Amino acid sequence: MTRRVIVCFAACVLLACGHADTQQQDQLARLLAENAAARGGEARLEAMQALRLEIHLKEPTFEVKGAYFATRDGYVRIDVFVEEQRVFSEAIGPGGGWQWPGGGQEIAPLSHDGEAALWRGWVSNLYALYAWPEHGYHLSLEPGADDRHSMVVATEGGGFTKRLWIDRQSGLETRVYELSALHPDVDDTRVEQYSTVREWMSVNGLQIPRVTEKIDVTTGEVMQRSTVLSAELVFEEDVRPGWMHGGHFLPPEF
């Protein structure tokens, strides 16, 4: 094979690869647009500034209620209650991440993994998939889902990866795979798991997951089932409720 033939062959390969990459990027862009439309539309998604959720959580050894708060100021907080008594809190607020384990224990900083888990939830709860690259994720399409789904791979700069199954008919996420600890500041053992959205709900024109199950890939057992009991979404045109202010995300004083 002459040098000229080799050069021409290499150029053709590069052109073919470039064409394939362009096609894949176009497919990804269409999929993200369809997902945004299914969630309620990009304009409405961009207008959402915060959300508050009341949640019922069920795990193999306990059931609790939770209050979840997140704002686009970068703040997030979770309070856990047993029979109306708060037994645990964790947050990322103006002063950074903190947790209060309850039971008379002192407030402590979140671990690196604990803060990362809260941050990932902040991104996925406040932003549709198309906006994830603005918050450190690289998105790509990956073959290997099934006839009904497309798969989007979301990778952080540090290597943490989520694989999201998008239903081609509805445009909504149905499953998210990741390797992570369920409660990293209690047990940092990373488990292969996938979250399956069993039911979506409409709130002020946006679709949010109502019932989600986290399933252990190895055992097939449900690790956690979360059900949204009530939801409050705050938009640009709304008066900001008191819980949106930074003080709500600071450690409590006892």
C-alpha positions as CSV (number, residue, x, y, z in Angstrom):
1,M,0.0,0.0,0.0
2,T,1.5,3.3,-1.1
3,R,1.9,6.3,1.2
4,R,-0.7,8.2,-0.8
5,V,-3.3,5.4,-0.4
6,I,-2.6,5.2,3.3
7,V,-3.1,9.0,3.7
8,C,-6.3,8.9,1.6
9,F,-7.6,5.9,3.6
10,A,-6.9,7.7,6.9
11,A,-8.6,10.8,5.7
12,C,-11.7,8.8,4.8
13,V,-11.7,7.2,8.2
14,L,-11.5,10.6,9.9
15,L,-14.3,11.9,7.8
16,A,-16.5,8.9,8.5
17,C,-15.8,9.2,12.2
18,G,-16.5,12.9,12.1
19,H,-19.8,12.3,10.3
20,A,-20.7,9.6,12.9
21,D,-19.9,11.9,15.8
22,T,-22.0,14.7,14.2
23,Q,-24.9,12.3,13.8
24,Q,-24.6,11.1,17.4
25,Q,-24.5,14.7,18.7
26,D,-27.6,15.5,16.6
27,Q,-29.4,12.5,18.0
28,L,-28.5,13.4,21.5
29,A,-29.7,17.0,21.0
30,R,-33.0,15.8,19.7
31,L,-33.4,13.4,22.6
32,L,-32.6,16.1,25.2
33,A,-35.1,18.4,23.5
34,E,-37.8,15.7,23.6
35,N,-37.0,15.0,27.3
36,A,-37.3,18.8,28.1
37,A,-40.6,19.0,26.2
38,A,-41.9,15.9,28.1
39,R,-41.0,17.5,31.4
40,G,-43.0,20.6,30.6
41,G,-40.9,22.6,28.2
42,E,-37.6,24.4,28.4
43,A,-39.1,27.8,29.3
44,R,-41.0,26.4,32.2
45,L,-38.0,24.4,33.4
46,E,-35.8,27.5,33.3
47,A,-38.3,29.5,35.2
48,M,-38.3,27.1,38.2
49,Q,-36.1,28.5,41.0
50,A,-36.7,26.1,43.9
51,L,-38.7,23.1,45.1
52,R,-39.9,21.7,48.4
53,L,-41.0,18.1,48.6
54,E,-42.6,16.1,51.4
55,I,-41.6,12.5,51.0
56,H,-42.3,9.1,52.5
57,L,-39.2,6.9,52.5
58,K,-39.3,3.2,53.0
59,E,-36.2,1.0,53.4
60,P,-36.0,-2.7,54.6
61,T,-35.5,-1.8,58.2
62,F,-37.5,1.5,58.7
63,E,-40.0,4.0,57.3
64,V,-39.7,7.8,57.8
65,K,-41.0,11.0,56.4
66,G,-38.6,13.6,54.8
67,A,-38.7,17.2,53.9
68,Y,-36.5,18.1,50.9
69,F,-35.6,21.7,50.0
70,A,-33.4,22.9,47.0
71,T,-32.8,26.3,45.4
72,R,-30.9,27.5,42.4
73,D,-28.8,29.6,44.8
74,G,-26.9,26.3,45.3
75,Y,-28.6,25.3,48.6
76,V,-30.1,22.0,49.5
77,R,-31.5,20.5,52.8
78,I,-33.1,17.3,53.9
79,D,-34.9,16.8,57.2
80,V,-36.0,13.3,58.4
81,F,-38.8,12.8,60.8
82,V,-40.1,9.9,62.8
83,E,-43.6,10.5,64.2
84,E,-43.2,14.3,63.6
85,Q,-39.9,14.4,65.5
86,R,-36.9,15.4,63.5
87,V,-34.2,12.8,63.9
88,F,-31.7,13.8,61.1
89,S,-30.8,16.7,59.0
90,E,-28.2,17.4,56.3
91,A,-27.6,20.3,54.0
92,I,-25.4,22.4,51.8
93,G,-25.8,26.0,52.8
94,P,-24.0,29.3,52.8
95,G,-21.3,27.9,55.1
96,G,-20.9,24.6,53.3
97,G,-22.1,21.1,54.0
98,W,-23.2,19.9,57.5
99,Q,-25.2,17.1,59.1
100,W,-27.0,16.6,62.4
101,P,-27.4,12.9,63.2
102,G,-29.8,13.6,66.1
103,G,-30.0,11.8,69.4
104,G,-28.1,14.6,71.1
105,Q,-25.1,14.4,68.8
106,E,-23.3,17.5,67.7
107,I,-23.5,19.1,64.2
108,A,-20.7,17.8,62.0
109,P,-19.4,18.5,58.5
110,L,-20.6,16.3,55.7
111,S,-18.0,13.9,54.3
112,H,-16.8,14.4,50.7
113,D,-19.1,11.6,49.5
114,G,-22.0,12.9,51.5
115,E,-21.7,16.3,50.0
116,A,-21.3,14.9,46.5
117,A,-24.5,12.9,46.9
118,L,-26.5,15.9,48.0
119,W,-25.0,17.9,45.1
120,R,-26.0,15.3,42.6
121,G,-29.5,15.2,43.9
122,W,-29.6,19.0,43.7
123,V,-28.7,18.9,40.0
124,S,-31.2,16.2,39.1
125,N,-34.1,17.7,41.1
126,L,-33.7,21.3,39.8
127,Y,-32.5,20.8,36.3
128,A,-33.6,18.8,33.3
129,L,-31.1,16.6,31.6
130,Y,-30.2,19.1,28.9
131,A,-28.8,21.5,31.5
132,W,-26.6,19.0,33.3
133,P,-23.4,20.0,31.3
134,E,-23.7,23.4,32.9
135,H,-23.1,21.7,36.2
136,G,-20.1,19.6,35.4
137,Y,-21.5,16.6,33.5
138,H,-20.5,15.3,30.1
139,L,-23.4,13.7,28.2
140,S,-23.2,11.1,25.5
141,L,-25.4,8.5,23.8
142,E,-24.6,4.8,24.4
143,P,-26.0,1.8,22.6
144,G,-27.3,-1.1,24.7
145,A,-30.6,0.0,26.2
146,D,-33.5,-1.8,24.4
147,D,-36.0,-1.2,21.6
148,R,-38.1,1.2,23.8
149,H,-35.3,3.2,25.3
150,S,-32.3,5.4,24.5
151,M,-29.4,5.5,26.9
152,V,-27.7,8.7,28.0
153,V,-24.4,8.5,29.9
154,A,-23.8,11.4,32.2
155,T,-20.2,11.6,33.5
156,E,-18.7,14.0,36.1
157,G,-15.2,15.3,35.8
158,G,-14.1,13.0,38.7
159,G,-15.4,10.0,36.8
160,F,-18.7,9.3,38.6
161,T,-21.2,8.1,36.0
162,K,-24.9,7.7,35.7
163,R,-26.7,5.8,32.9
164,L,-30.2,7.1,32.2
165,W,-32.8,5.1,30.2
166,I,-35.1,7.5,28.3
167,D,-38.4,6.2,27.1
168,R,-38.7,7.0,23.4
169,Q,-42.4,7.3,23.4
170,S,-42.9,9.5,26.5
171,G,-39.5,11.2,26.5
172,L,-39.2,10.7,30.2
173,E,-36.5,8.9,32.3
174,T,-37.5,5.5,33.4
175,R,-34.3,4.2,35.0
176,V,-31.0,5.5,36.2
177,Y,-28.0,3.3,36.9
178,E,-25.1,4.2,39.2
179,L,-22.4,2.8,41.5
180,S,-22.8,4.6,44.9
181,A,-23.5,4.4,48.6
182,L,-27.1,4.9,49.6
183,H,-26.2,6.7,52.8
184,P,-22.5,7.6,52.4
185,D,-22.1,9.1,55.9
186,V,-23.6,6.1,57.6
187,D,-22.2,3.3,55.3
188,D,-19.9,4.3,52.5
189,T,-20.1,0.9,50.8
190,R,-20.8,1.5,47.1
191,V,-23.5,-0.6,45.6
192,E,-24.5,-1.2,42.0
193,Q,-28.0,0.2,41.9
194,Y,-30.6,1.5,39.6
195,S,-33.5,3.9,40.3
196,T,-36.7,3.1,38.6
197,V,-39.4,5.8,38.3
198,R,-42.7,4.0,38.9
199,E,-44.9,7.1,38.5
200,W,-44.6,10.8,37.5
201,M,-46.8,13.7,38.7
202,S,-47.6,17.1,37.3
203,V,-47.0,20.1,39.5
204,N,-47.6,23.6,38.1
205,G,-47.0,22.4,34.5
206,L,-43.9,20.4,35.2
207,Q,-43.5,16.6,35.4
208,I,-41.5,15.3,38.5
209,P,-41.0,11.8,39.7
210,R,-43.6,10.8,42.3
211,V,-42.7,7.2,43.1
212,T,-39.1,6.0,42.7
213,E,-37.5,2.7,43.7
214,K,-33.8,2.1,44.2
215,I,-32.9,-1.5,43.5
216,D,-29.7,-3.4,44.3
217,V,-28.5,-4.8,40.9
218,T,-26.8,-7.8,42.6
219,T,-29.7,-9.0,44.8
220,G,-32.7,-7.5,42.9
221,E,-34.0,-6.2,46.3
222,V,-35.6,-2.8,46.7
223,M,-33.1,-0.7,48.8
224,Q,-35.4,2.3,49.1
225,R,-38.8,3.4,47.9
226,S,-39.6,7.1,47.9
227,T,-43.1,8.6,47.4
228,V,-43.7,12.3,47.0
229,L,-46.7,13.2,49.3
230,S,-46.7,16.9,48.3
231,A,-44.7,19.3,46.2
232,E,-44.1,23.1,46.0
233,L,-42.3,24.5,43.0
234,V,-41.3,28.1,43.0
235,F,-41.0,30.0,39.7
236,E,-39.4,33.4,38.8
237,E,-42.8,35.1,38.9
238,D,-43.6,33.8,42.4
239,V,-43.0,35.5,45.8
240,R,-40.0,33.8,47.4
241,P,-41.2,31.7,50.4
242,G,-39.3,32.1,53.7
243,W,-37.5,28.7,53.3
244,M,-35.7,29.9,50.2
245,H,-33.5,32.3,52.2
246,G,-30.0,31.2,53.0
247,G,-30.7,31.0,56.8
248,H,-32.9,28.0,56.3
249,F,-29.9,26.1,55.1
250,L,-27.6,26.9,58.0
251,P,-27.1,24.5,60.9
252,P,-29.9,24.8,63.5
253,E,-29.2,26.3,66.9
254,F,-30.2,24.2,69.9
